[in-house]
């Protein structure tokens, strides 16, 4: 065959119509593919956005859960550093920050002081770290009183960095309590822009909760200190000392800069006054004329607590001038006793706050009640002393009269007693016969019997004739009082005295002298005198009994307050006190020992004031560290009570009530008879009540099961002799009234 050249063939025919047809069919598929790819890309973007949002939400939920737990824990923390550390640790975990720090404000030195740190970089801030309030991002927060965030610390001129670490983000949140900055919460992070608006809001919420926890801790601390001061106050017996102590308690408990206290005496005069703190200008104005001061008089006449942010704006106190601006806020309240105002308390200048608050008002009510109880006790004590002094003088007079061999010796005794009782510069007695002749006369002064006869005879005869007491003013400094010596049968003569001007118008003074004259005129009727003296002795004994009962009521009120804190053992102290008293009585203790045993049993757990509520109210068993803290309560209680002289004898029970016969107790591990007897008696009573009482973690057992347990521990935990007496009393039904109902 002959080879052919390509050019020998004709070119193929181009079918343009078929190509166009094919392209027309392919184009929609291509466009649809492109649209599908675009939708897939958009969907991927949405998935990525949702994934990021989900991750953010998960982080947010984790933060909220963790911080919610912290907020709940803060409600039971009553210690400022502990609360701060709890928050620092939680924020560190929630935000994964290398450094979280909490600084509190030292107002006196104008510095922020390190309080708590958390995170791997916490070593950068030593425990003694201090920073002036004007420096750094913290200083900007202090000036603006607002949260500040540096998303890139390299561009923030206020940021103060660390030489060994590079933090590119810092968040500073102020800790503000009632409008005043108390500290700052600082978060540092290595990454720029590490804190979102949501993060900032979360941290600000936790900061608010921390400030509230600090305020609760501060209030609890002030209340604890007030209780301790109130115990000491109730034992004082001098009015001026009590007034000064009230002023000191007011200033400390209310955290005031200056306190002013003024009391009304039983005659209605403003006589007792005390201050605490330095405000000489205010003190001078308040001392000037308190009976005319409109503020003092307004408080006396009200039942309400007066709280002023600026007392100069009130018409009641506009006449007062504060020594400096920090004294302008005022809390004023009355001391009331049996619906009557007996004093006024003024507290000026709340430290670290623009004014006093509702918590201060609550504490003010407690202070007023405690002050009223202390003053009532003082008045009763003074009345008892006056009664005792008068009774003693009259009793001694009765003895002298009975031992006198003639009337002149009896008259001398009456005159000398009148001189002392009336605090007079001179006294005399003239006895007249029925015919008006002088039968016996005597004149005495502080140096003894006077030989002269300078009796005011005209005044004496006028007194005898009228049968009335006559007061004659000699000058503006002294008066002469003449009192008839008379009975229903006749008038024998008169007693006269030179006394300070106006003294007679004191009702107690006049009553005492009148009692003396009445007794002197019936000297011959010795049986009546003896009966009267016995009656006075009985009234005095009853008054002392009332005072003792009032003291025990104060202790019971304190124990009730402690029981209210530890609800698991409510009523425990009172029941144990009754059981221990029965035991002690059966074992032959004296009345004084029984009283000490009863009071010691009431106060045995007072040391739990110093134990955290977290431990005290823990539902489950305590761990080893918590037990160590709980074991300190006997020593804490002893330290509280040893400052109160009237309760010193109860120290053995409070300090050693956890000691055991075999030495396994605490705090000293005493054994056998080395443990004080009263503590050994208390231990058995305490164990019995604890076993038979219901607790949240277990029900109480029956008295017989409790007895079997106590028998089994005789000679191990308990004194065998005490156990023997206890068993006898229990089986005889002596404790039925004190066993809790199942």
VMD Tcl script that draws the C-alpha trace (Angstrom):
set ca {
  {0.00 0.00 0.00}
  {1.16 3.48 -0.74}
  {2.10 5.64 2.22}
  {-0.17 8.54 2.71}
  {0.81 11.98 3.94}
  {-1.39 13.56 6.59}
  {-2.02 16.40 4.37}
  {-3.53 14.03 2.00}
  {-6.52 13.59 4.29}
  {-9.12 16.26 4.70}
  {-9.35 18.01 8.17}
  {-11.93 16.65 10.55}
  {-15.21 18.35 10.75}
  {-15.71 20.49 14.00}
  {-19.07 19.84 15.63}
  {-19.49 23.18 17.51}
  {-23.08 22.55 18.27}
  {-22.34 19.36 20.22}
  {-19.60 21.12 22.22}
  {-21.91 23.91 23.10}
  {-24.54 21.38 24.13}
  {-22.04 19.53 26.32}
  {-20.83 22.75 27.97}
  {-24.37 23.87 28.61}
  {-25.05 20.63 30.45}
  {-21.78 20.79 32.49}
  {-22.00 24.45 33.64}
  {-24.87 24.00 36.19}
  {-23.04 21.09 37.78}
  {-19.93 23.23 38.09}
  {-21.80 26.15 39.63}
  {-23.60 23.81 41.99}
  {-20.26 22.32 43.03}
  {-18.80 25.76 43.71}
  {-21.84 26.75 45.76}
  {-21.61 23.50 47.72}
  {-17.94 24.14 48.45}
  {-18.80 27.67 49.66}
  {-21.55 26.31 51.93}
  {-19.11 23.71 53.34}
  {-16.54 26.44 54.07}
  {-19.20 28.57 55.79}
  {-20.40 25.58 57.79}
  {-16.82 24.85 58.88}
  {-16.46 28.45 60.02}
  {-19.69 28.12 62.02}
  {-18.50 24.84 63.54}
  {-15.22 26.47 64.56}
  {-17.11 29.44 66.09}
  {-19.50 27.14 67.96}
  {-16.59 25.01 69.17}
  {-14.85 28.13 70.50}
  {-18.08 29.30 72.11}
  {-18.66 25.87 73.63}
  {-15.12 25.85 74.98}
  {-15.66 29.33 76.42}
  {-18.96 28.27 77.97}
  {-17.37 25.17 79.47}
  {-14.60 27.33 80.94}
  {-17.18 29.79 82.20}
  {-19.27 27.00 83.79}
  {-16.17 25.53 85.41}
  {-15.28 28.96 86.81}
  {-18.80 29.54 88.07}
  {-18.92 26.11 89.74}
  {-15.55 26.51 91.39}
  {-16.18 30.07 92.52}
  {-19.67 29.16 93.73}
  {-18.06 26.62 96.06}
  {-15.67 29.32 97.27}
  {-18.52 31.71 97.97}
  {-20.29 29.02 100.01}
  {-17.10 28.31 101.96}
  {-16.60 32.01 102.67}
  {-19.85 32.05 104.64}
  {-18.28 29.89 107.37}
  {-14.81 31.47 107.45}
  {-14.30 33.97 110.29}
  {-10.65 34.82 109.69}
  {-9.55 37.51 107.22}
  {-6.25 35.93 106.04}
  {-7.88 32.49 105.70}
  {-10.70 33.93 103.58}
  {-8.19 35.78 101.38}
  {-6.09 32.65 100.81}
  {-9.21 30.61 100.01}
  {-10.18 33.11 97.30}
  {-6.63 33.36 95.90}
  {-6.37 29.58 95.54}
  {-9.79 29.32 93.86}
  {-9.12 32.08 91.32}
  {-5.75 30.55 90.54}
  {-7.43 27.25 89.64}
  {-10.37 28.86 87.82}
  {-8.34 31.19 85.57}
  {-5.07 29.21 85.37}
  {-3.07 32.31 86.33}
  {0.60 31.98 87.25}
  {0.14 34.59 89.99}
  {-2.88 35.69 92.05}
  {-2.29 38.06 94.94}
  {-4.50 39.81 97.50}
  {-3.22 42.92 99.26}
  {-4.93 44.75 102.12}
  {-4.70 48.48 102.83}
  {-2.62 49.78 105.75}
  {-4.38 53.13 106.22}
  {-1.88 54.48 108.72}
  {1.13 54.07 106.40}
  {-0.78 54.47 103.11}
  {0.53 51.17 101.79}
  {-0.88 47.96 100.37}
  {0.37 44.91 102.31}
  {0.59 41.33 100.99}
  {-2.09 39.13 102.57}
  {-2.42 36.05 100.33}
  {-0.67 34.67 97.20}
  {-1.30 31.69 94.90}
  {0.20 30.26 91.74}
  {3.61 28.99 90.61}
  {4.97 32.57 90.57}
  {3.85 33.39 94.11}
  {7.50 33.45 95.22}
  {7.78 36.85 93.48}
  {5.81 38.47 96.33}
  {7.39 37.92 99.77}
  {5.09 37.76 102.84}
  {6.45 41.13 104.03}
  {5.78 42.85 100.68}
  {4.50 46.44 100.84}
  {3.64 48.87 98.05}
  {2.73 52.58 98.30}
  {-0.90 53.23 97.38}
  {0.04 55.62 94.54}
  {2.32 53.25 92.58}
  {1.57 51.01 89.64}
  {-1.70 49.76 88.25}
  {-2.76 49.23 91.87}
  {-2.28 52.96 92.47}
  {-4.56 53.74 89.53}
  {-7.23 51.51 91.05}
  {-6.81 53.26 94.41}
  {-7.24 56.68 92.76}
  {-10.13 55.80 90.44}
  {-11.82 53.27 92.77}
  {-12.54 51.11 89.68}
  {-11.31 47.83 88.21}
  {-8.32 48.26 85.88}
  {-6.99 45.82 83.27}
  {-3.78 45.95 81.22}
  {-4.24 43.75 78.11}
  {-0.61 44.42 77.10}
  {1.53 45.50 80.04}
  {4.29 46.60 77.63}
  {2.06 49.50 76.57}
  {0.74 50.48 80.02}
  {2.91 53.20 81.63}
  {1.59 52.45 85.15}
  {2.46 48.75 85.14}
  {5.30 47.68 87.46}
  {6.87 44.45 86.27}
  {8.99 41.75 87.85}
  {12.64 41.38 86.89}
  {12.51 37.60 86.62}
  {9.06 37.14 85.05}
  {7.26 38.74 82.09}
  {3.53 39.08 82.58}
  {1.74 40.57 79.58}
  {-1.74 40.86 81.19}
  {-2.74 42.17 84.63}
  {-6.19 42.57 86.18}
  {-6.62 44.61 89.39}
  {-10.01 44.60 91.19}
  {-10.62 46.87 94.21}
  {-11.97 45.36 97.44}
  {-14.46 48.02 98.53}
  {-16.34 47.87 101.85}
  {-19.11 50.41 102.30}
  {-17.50 52.85 99.89}
  {-13.95 52.49 101.25}
  {-11.13 50.54 99.56}
  {-9.89 47.83 101.91}
  {-7.52 46.11 99.50}
  {-7.01 44.86 95.93}
  {-7.23 41.52 94.11}
  {-4.53 41.15 91.40}
  {-4.36 38.55 88.58}
  {-1.24 38.27 86.37}
  {-0.92 36.21 83.14}
  {1.85 35.50 80.64}
  {-0.43 35.99 77.58}
  {-1.63 39.38 76.32}
  {-5.39 39.98 76.44}
  {-5.86 37.08 78.84}
  {-8.92 38.49 80.62}
  {-12.31 38.87 78.93}
  {-15.17 41.05 80.13}
  {-16.83 37.92 81.48}
  {-13.69 37.06 83.44}
  {-13.59 40.56 84.90}
  {-17.24 40.38 85.98}
  {-16.64 37.00 87.64}
  {-13.62 38.24 89.59}
  {-15.51 41.37 90.67}
  {-18.32 39.16 92.03}
  {-15.85 37.07 94.03}
  {-14.23 40.27 95.31}
  {-17.60 41.45 96.63}
  {-18.10 38.14 98.41}
  {-14.61 38.34 99.93}
  {-15.34 41.82 101.29}
  {-18.59 40.55 102.82}
  {-16.65 37.66 104.44}
  {-14.14 40.17 105.84}
  {-16.98 42.24 107.26}
  {-18.51 39.15 108.91}
  {-15.12 38.20 110.35}
  {-14.61 41.73 111.67}
  {-18.08 41.75 113.25}
  {-17.50 38.32 114.84}
  {-14.14 39.46 116.23}
  {-15.67 42.62 117.69}
  {-18.53 40.62 119.20}
  {-16.10 38.13 120.78}
  {-14.01 40.95 122.27}
  {-17.19 42.60 123.54}
  {-18.28 39.40 125.31}
  {-14.89 39.10 126.99}
  {-14.95 42.76 128.05}
  {-18.54 42.39 129.26}
  {-17.58 39.53 131.58}
  {-14.91 41.70 133.20}
  {-17.31 44.65 133.37}
  {-19.90 42.66 135.32}
  {-17.43 42.09 138.19}
  {-16.40 45.73 138.74}
  {-17.63 47.48 141.87}
  {-16.57 51.12 141.42}
  {-18.85 53.44 139.42}
  {-16.08 55.59 137.93}
  {-14.06 52.54 136.92}
  {-17.15 51.06 135.26}
  {-17.79 54.32 133.40}
  {-14.21 54.41 132.11}
  {-14.41 50.76 131.08}
  {-17.68 51.38 129.21}
  {-16.01 54.20 127.27}
  {-13.08 51.93 126.37}
  {-15.46 49.11 125.28}
  {-17.49 51.53 123.14}
  {-14.41 52.83 121.34}
  {-12.96 49.37 120.70}
  {-16.17 47.49 119.87}
  {-17.58 50.18 117.55}
  {-14.11 50.95 116.13}
  {-14.64 54.64 116.96}
  {-11.98 57.33 117.21}
  {-13.50 58.95 120.31}
  {-16.08 57.81 122.88}
  {-17.89 59.89 125.50}
  {-19.95 58.34 128.32}
  {-21.93 60.18 130.98}
  {-24.11 58.58 133.67}
  {-27.03 59.82 135.73}
  {-26.75 59.04 139.43}
  {-29.59 57.87 141.64}
  {-30.39 61.47 142.53}
  {-30.87 62.39 138.86}
  {-27.63 64.32 138.34}
  {-25.09 63.85 135.54}
  {-22.12 63.09 137.78}
  {-20.09 60.24 136.26}
  {-18.19 61.00 133.06}
  {-15.48 59.21 131.07}
  {-13.88 59.40 127.63}
  {-11.70 57.18 125.44}
  {-9.58 58.48 122.59}
  {-8.19 61.91 121.76}
  {-10.59 64.75 120.92}
  {-9.86 67.57 123.40}
  {-12.06 70.10 121.63}
  {-15.13 67.86 121.57}
  {-14.49 66.71 125.13}
  {-14.26 70.28 126.41}
  {-17.60 71.25 124.79}
  {-19.37 68.11 126.07}
  {-18.04 68.58 129.61}
  {-19.00 72.25 129.75}
  {-22.65 71.89 130.80}
  {-23.96 68.37 130.05}
  {-27.27 68.99 131.86}
  {-28.02 71.73 129.26}
  {-26.43 70.14 126.19}
  {-29.20 69.60 123.58}
  {-27.59 66.45 122.15}
  {-27.16 64.77 125.55}
  {-30.66 65.73 126.64}
  {-32.18 64.50 123.35}
  {-30.48 61.10 123.73}
  {-31.62 60.86 127.38}
  {-35.21 61.42 126.28}
  {-35.26 58.87 123.46}
  {-35.28 55.10 123.13}
  {-33.73 55.15 119.66}
  {-30.15 54.99 118.39}
  {-29.16 58.21 116.63}
  {-26.84 57.73 113.63}
  {-25.49 60.85 111.86}
  {-23.07 60.98 108.93}
  {-22.23 64.62 109.78}
  {-23.47 65.72 113.21}
  {-22.82 69.39 112.38}
  {-25.78 69.22 110.00}
  {-28.11 68.31 112.90}
  {-29.60 71.08 115.06}
  {-29.04 68.85 118.11}
  {-25.25 68.87 117.67}
  {-24.50 71.95 115.57}
  {-22.90 73.60 118.64}
  {-20.19 70.93 118.70}
  {-17.01 71.36 116.68}
  {-15.02 68.25 115.65}
  {-11.27 68.34 116.22}
  {-10.84 67.01 112.68}
  {-13.05 65.87 109.78}
  {-12.81 62.16 110.62}
  {-14.82 62.80 113.81}
  {-17.92 64.16 112.05}
  {-19.93 60.93 111.99}
  {-21.74 60.07 115.21}
  {-23.54 57.16 116.85}
  {-25.47 58.22 119.97}
  {-27.62 55.99 122.18}
  {-29.05 55.93 125.71}
  {-28.34 53.50 128.54}
  {-31.76 52.47 129.82}
  {-32.67 50.61 133.00}
  {-36.26 49.63 133.78}
  {-37.68 52.07 131.19}
  {-35.55 54.95 132.49}
  {-32.49 56.52 130.86}
  {-29.52 56.34 133.22}
  {-26.79 57.47 130.85}
  {-25.70 58.53 127.38}
  {-23.06 57.07 125.06}
  {-21.61 59.05 122.16}
  {-19.25 57.44 119.63}
  {-17.50 59.74 117.15}
  {-15.55 58.91 113.99}
  {-15.91 55.42 112.52}
  {-12.41 54.18 111.63}
  {-11.92 53.32 107.97}
  {-15.56 54.05 107.05}
  {-17.51 57.19 106.09}
  {-20.03 56.53 108.87}
  {-21.33 53.97 111.35}
  {-23.53 51.18 109.91}
  {-26.30 48.74 110.84}
  {-23.86 46.27 112.42}
  {-22.64 49.07 114.69}
  {-26.23 49.78 115.73}
  {-26.69 46.13 116.70}
  {-23.49 46.20 118.75}
  {-24.57 49.50 120.31}
  {-27.75 47.84 121.59}
  {-25.67 45.07 123.19}
  {-23.30 47.62 124.74}
  {-26.20 49.62 126.19}
  {-27.76 46.49 127.71}
  {-24.43 45.34 129.20}
  {-23.71 48.83 130.55}
  {-27.16 49.01 132.17}
  {-26.62 45.64 133.87}
  {-23.19 46.71 135.16}
  {-24.49 50.04 136.49}
  {-27.44 48.33 138.18}
  {-24.98 45.94 139.82}
  {-22.86 48.89 140.98}
  {-25.87 50.70 142.41}
  {-26.98 47.58 144.22}
  {-23.45 47.05 145.51}
  {-23.20 50.68 146.70}
  {-26.61 50.45 148.32}
  {-25.54 47.27 150.05}
  {-22.32 48.93 151.19}
  {-24.19 51.98 152.49}
  {-26.72 49.76 154.19}
  {-23.97 47.62 155.64}
  {-22.04 50.68 156.83}
  {-25.12 52.20 158.43}
  {-26.16 48.88 159.93}
  {-22.66 48.36 161.31}
  {-22.58 51.80 162.90}
  {-26.02 51.32 164.42}
  {-25.11 47.85 165.65}
  {-21.92 49.13 167.25}
  {-23.95 51.93 168.81}
  {-26.38 49.40 170.23}
  {-23.52 47.43 171.81}
  {-22.01 50.58 173.30}
  {-25.35 51.66 174.71}
  {-25.99 48.23 176.21}
  {-22.52 48.23 177.76}
  {-22.81 51.77 179.07}
  {-23.10 52.09 182.84}
  {-24.81 55.50 182.76}
  {-26.77 57.71 180.36}
  {-23.85 60.08 179.68}
  {-21.78 57.28 178.12}
  {-24.76 56.31 175.93}
  {-25.20 59.95 174.88}
  {-21.50 60.21 173.98}
  {-21.82 57.08 171.86}
  {-24.88 58.51 170.06}
  {-23.15 61.85 169.38}
  {-19.97 60.23 168.07}
  {-21.98 57.93 165.81}
  {-24.03 60.87 164.50}
  {-20.81 62.79 163.74}
  {-19.46 59.87 161.66}
  {-22.73 58.94 159.97}
  {-23.54 62.55 159.11}
  {-19.98 63.43 158.06}
  {-20.42 66.54 160.21}
  {-17.84 69.03 161.47}
  {-19.46 69.06 164.92}
  {-22.33 67.32 166.69}
  {-23.99 67.57 170.09}
  {-26.82 66.18 172.18}
  {-28.82 67.87 174.93}
  {-31.27 65.89 177.05}
  {-33.90 67.86 178.95}
  {-36.03 66.95 181.92}
  {-39.81 67.17 181.64}
  {-39.44 70.58 183.25}
  {-37.01 71.73 180.54}
  {-33.83 71.52 182.59}
  {-30.60 70.23 181.07}
  {-29.93 66.73 182.37}
  {-27.17 65.51 180.08}
  {-25.19 67.22 177.38}
  {-22.25 66.30 175.13}
  {-20.45 67.95 172.23}
  {-18.04 66.17 169.83}
  {-15.90 67.00 166.81}
  {-13.50 64.85 164.75}
  {-10.89 65.19 167.52}
  {-13.16 63.74 170.19}
  {-15.29 64.99 173.13}
  {-15.36 68.79 173.57}
  {-15.23 70.21 177.09}
  {-17.05 73.41 176.14}
  {-20.80 73.88 175.87}
  {-21.55 75.81 172.68}
  {-24.94 74.22 172.11}
  {-27.49 76.25 170.08}
  {-29.97 76.23 172.93}
  {-32.58 78.45 171.28}
  {-32.70 76.10 168.27}
  {-32.78 73.04 170.53}
  {-35.72 74.35 172.62}
  {-37.64 75.28 169.47}
  {-37.09 71.76 168.09}
  {-38.24 70.16 171.36}
  {-41.36 72.33 171.50}
  {-42.43 71.70 167.89}
  {-41.25 68.09 167.65}
  {-39.99 68.91 164.11}
  {-36.55 68.86 162.54}
  {-35.26 72.39 161.93}
  {-32.55 73.36 159.40}
  {-30.79 76.69 159.90}
  {-28.29 78.01 157.33}
  {-25.28 79.52 159.07}
  {-23.66 80.67 155.79}
  {-23.45 79.52 152.19}
  {-21.07 76.69 153.12}
  {-22.75 75.03 156.12}
  {-26.06 74.42 157.85}
  {-27.07 73.51 161.38}
  {-29.60 70.69 161.62}
  {-31.49 70.01 164.84}
  {-33.43 66.74 165.19}
  {-35.81 65.93 168.08}
  {-35.11 62.80 170.18}
  {-38.63 61.57 170.80}
  {-40.84 58.53 171.08}
  {-44.61 58.24 171.37}
  {-44.24 58.73 175.11}
  {-42.23 62.00 175.20}
  {-39.52 64.20 173.71}
  {-36.21 63.75 175.52}
  {-34.09 66.41 173.84}
  {-32.39 67.05 170.54}
  {-29.41 66.07 168.39}
  {-27.73 68.85 166.40}
  {-25.04 68.77 163.69}
  {-23.03 71.21 161.59}
  {-23.15 69.80 158.03}
  {-22.27 71.08 154.52}
  {-24.91 73.33 152.96}
  {-27.60 71.37 151.14}
  {-26.47 67.94 152.40}
  {-29.67 67.39 154.37}
  {-31.72 67.44 151.17}
  {-30.10 64.19 150.07}
  {-32.85 61.71 150.91}
  {-30.50 58.87 151.91}
  {-28.45 61.18 154.12}
  {-31.53 62.46 155.93}
  {-32.95 58.97 156.28}
  {-29.73 57.65 157.84}
  {-29.63 60.42 160.45}
  {-33.31 60.02 161.18}
  {-32.75 56.30 161.74}
  {-29.96 57.15 164.15}
  {-32.09 59.55 166.17}
  {-34.97 57.11 166.29}
  {-32.68 54.40 167.56}
  {-31.07 56.70 170.09}
  {-34.41 57.71 171.59}
  {-35.41 54.10 172.20}
  {-32.06 53.06 173.65}
  {-33.87 51.85 176.78}
  {-36.14 49.67 174.68}
  {-33.32 47.32 173.76}
  {-35.49 44.46 172.60}
  {-37.01 46.64 169.90}
  {-33.52 47.75 168.90}
  {-32.36 44.11 168.74}
  {-35.35 43.10 166.61}
  {-34.72 46.00 164.23}
  {-31.04 45.04 163.90}
  {-31.96 41.42 163.15}
  {-34.45 42.53 160.49}
  {-31.80 44.71 158.88}
  {-29.39 41.76 158.89}
  {-32.00 39.57 157.18}
  {-32.68 42.21 154.52}
  {-28.95 42.54 153.94}
  {-28.62 38.77 153.54}
  {-31.54 38.75 151.10}
  {-29.94 41.55 149.11}
  {-26.69 39.59 148.93}
  {-28.67 36.55 147.83}
  {-30.33 38.62 145.08}
  {-26.92 39.88 143.98}
  {-25.62 36.29 143.85}
  {-28.68 35.23 141.83}
  {-28.17 38.17 139.45}
  {-24.56 37.08 138.93}
  {-25.64 33.50 138.19}
  {-28.27 34.82 135.74}
  {-25.51 36.72 133.93}
  {-23.49 33.49 133.66}
  {-26.56 31.59 132.42}
  {-27.17 34.30 129.80}
  {-23.56 33.94 128.65}
  {-23.88 30.13 128.47}
  {-27.13 30.53 126.47}
  {-25.25 32.75 124.03}
  {-22.53 30.08 123.71}
  {-25.16 27.33 123.24}
  {-26.76 29.42 120.49}
  {-23.43 29.27 118.65}
  {-22.90 25.52 119.19}
  {-26.41 24.21 118.48}
  {-25.30 20.57 118.74}
  {-24.77 20.89 122.50}
  {-27.60 23.29 123.34}
  {-28.59 22.92 127.00}
  {-25.64 20.60 127.66}
  {-23.82 22.95 130.06}
  {-26.93 23.58 132.20}
  {-27.73 19.85 132.49}
  {-24.16 18.94 133.35}
  {-24.09 21.70 135.98}
  {-27.17 20.19 137.69}
  {-25.83 16.63 137.56}
  {-22.39 17.69 138.82}
  {-23.95 19.61 141.72}
  {-25.95 16.55 142.79}
  {-22.78 14.44 142.63}
  {-20.77 16.99 144.62}
  {-23.50 17.31 147.23}
  {-23.57 13.54 147.70}
  {-19.78 13.53 148.05}
  {-19.90 16.08 150.88}
  {-18.69 19.24 149.14}
  {-19.27 22.56 150.94}
  {-21.76 25.13 149.64}
  {-18.86 27.23 148.33}
  {-17.37 24.23 146.50}
  {-20.78 23.35 145.04}
  {-21.17 26.90 143.73}
  {-17.71 26.74 142.13}
  {-18.54 23.32 140.64}
  {-21.83 24.59 139.19}
  {-20.30 27.73 137.68}
  {-17.32 25.82 136.33}
  {-19.67 23.30 134.69}
  {-21.63 26.15 133.08}
  {-18.46 27.76 131.71}
  {-16.43 24.64 130.88}
  {-16.75 25.09 127.12}
  {-16.36 28.90 127.03}
  {-13.06 28.34 125.24}
  {-15.02 27.25 122.15}
  {-15.43 30.98 121.49}
  {-11.96 30.70 120.02}
  {-12.72 27.67 117.80}
  {-13.72 28.28 114.18}
  {-17.33 27.53 113.22}
  {-15.94 25.40 110.40}
  {-14.59 22.97 113.00}
  {-17.24 23.47 115.68}
  {-20.17 22.82 113.32}
  {-18.53 20.10 111.21}
  {-21.11 17.38 110.58}
  {-18.68 14.49 110.37}
  {-15.70 13.40 112.48}
  {-12.77 15.78 112.85}
  {-9.43 15.06 111.24}
  {-6.16 15.05 113.20}
  {-5.40 18.71 112.51}
  {-8.92 19.76 113.51}
  {-8.67 17.72 116.70}
  {-5.46 19.52 117.59}
  {-7.29 22.85 117.27}
  {-10.30 21.56 119.22}
  {-8.02 20.37 122.03}
  {-6.95 23.99 122.66}
  {-10.39 25.07 123.92}
  {-9.72 24.27 127.64}
  {-6.66 26.52 127.65}
  {-8.47 29.24 125.67}
  {-11.31 29.12 128.20}
  {-8.88 29.32 131.12}
  {-7.20 32.38 129.60}
  {-10.58 34.09 129.23}
  {-11.78 33.32 132.76}
  {-8.49 33.93 134.60}
  {-8.96 37.64 133.92}
  {-12.17 37.61 136.01}
  {-11.27 37.45 139.74}
  {-14.75 36.31 140.78}
  {-14.42 33.21 138.56}
  {-10.82 32.29 139.39}
  {-11.87 29.24 141.44}
  {-13.54 27.71 138.36}
  {-10.20 27.54 136.47}
  {-9.50 23.94 137.56}
  {-12.71 22.73 135.93}
  {-12.32 24.79 132.74}
  {-8.63 23.91 132.24}
  {-8.73 20.22 133.29}
  {-12.23 19.01 132.39}
  {-10.79 16.90 129.55}
  {-8.17 15.13 131.73}
  {-8.66 11.38 132.27}
  {-7.86 9.11 135.25}
  {-5.30 7.05 133.29}
  {-3.52 10.12 131.86}
  {-4.98 9.84 128.35}
  {-6.68 13.23 128.53}
  {-5.49 16.71 127.66}
  {-4.06 19.35 127.92}
  {-1.47 18.07 130.46}
  {-2.18 14.33 130.64}
  {-2.70 14.38 134.43}
  {-3.40 11.06 136.19}
  {-5.42 9.93 139.19}
  {-5.69 12.29 142.14}
  {-3.44 14.81 140.41}
  {-6.57 15.82 138.54}
  {-8.52 18.31 140.74}
  {-11.53 16.71 142.45}
  {-14.06 19.12 140.92}
  {-12.75 18.30 137.42}
  {-13.06 14.56 138.15}
  {-16.66 15.00 139.29}
  {-17.46 17.10 136.24}
  {-15.92 14.52 133.85}
  {-18.43 11.82 134.88}
  {-21.41 14.20 134.65}
  {-20.21 15.49 131.29}
  {-19.75 12.01 129.84}
  {-23.20 10.87 130.99}
  {-25.01 13.81 129.41}
  {-22.99 13.54 126.19}
  {-23.84 9.82 125.87}
  {-27.58 10.27 126.52}
  {-27.99 13.38 124.29}
  {-28.90 13.24 120.60}
  {-26.26 14.58 118.21}
  {-26.58 15.14 114.43}
  {-24.22 12.26 113.76}
  {-25.72 9.77 116.28}
  {-28.75 9.35 118.58}
  {-28.35 9.40 122.37}
  {-28.19 6.04 124.18}
  {-30.27 5.04 127.19}
  {-29.16 5.89 130.71}
  {-28.45 2.24 131.51}
  {-26.21 1.80 128.46}
  {-24.48 5.03 129.47}
  {-24.07 3.70 133.04}
  {-22.58 0.44 131.73}
  {-20.06 2.39 129.68}
  {-19.09 4.60 132.63}
  {-18.72 1.49 134.84}
  {-16.43 -0.05 132.22}
  {-14.22 3.05 132.24}
  {-13.98 3.27 136.04}
  {-10.30 3.47 136.88}
  {-9.47 4.10 133.23}
  {-11.12 7.35 132.23}
  {-12.98 8.15 135.45}
  {-12.34 8.32 139.21}
  {-13.73 5.04 140.67}
  {-15.04 6.82 143.77}
  {-17.01 9.32 141.67}
  {-18.36 6.52 139.47}
  {-19.58 4.65 142.56}
  {-21.49 7.69 143.86}
  {-22.83 8.42 140.38}
  {-24.21 4.89 139.99}
  {-25.93 5.14 143.36}
  {-27.63 8.43 142.47}
  {-28.63 7.30 138.96}
  {-30.24 4.09 140.16}
  {-32.13 6.02 142.84}
  {-33.67 8.27 140.14}
  {-31.89 11.46 141.21}
  {-30.97 12.35 137.60}
  {-34.31 11.62 135.91}
  {-35.07 15.33 135.47}
  {-31.75 15.91 133.68}
  {-31.83 12.99 131.20}
  {-32.79 14.22 127.68}
  {-36.01 12.75 126.30}
  {-35.37 10.20 123.57}
}
mol new
graphics top color blue
foreach p $ca { graphics top sphere $p radius 0.5 }
foreach p [lrange $ca 0 end-1] q [lrange $ca 1 end] { graphics top cylinder $p $q radius 0.2 }
display resetview
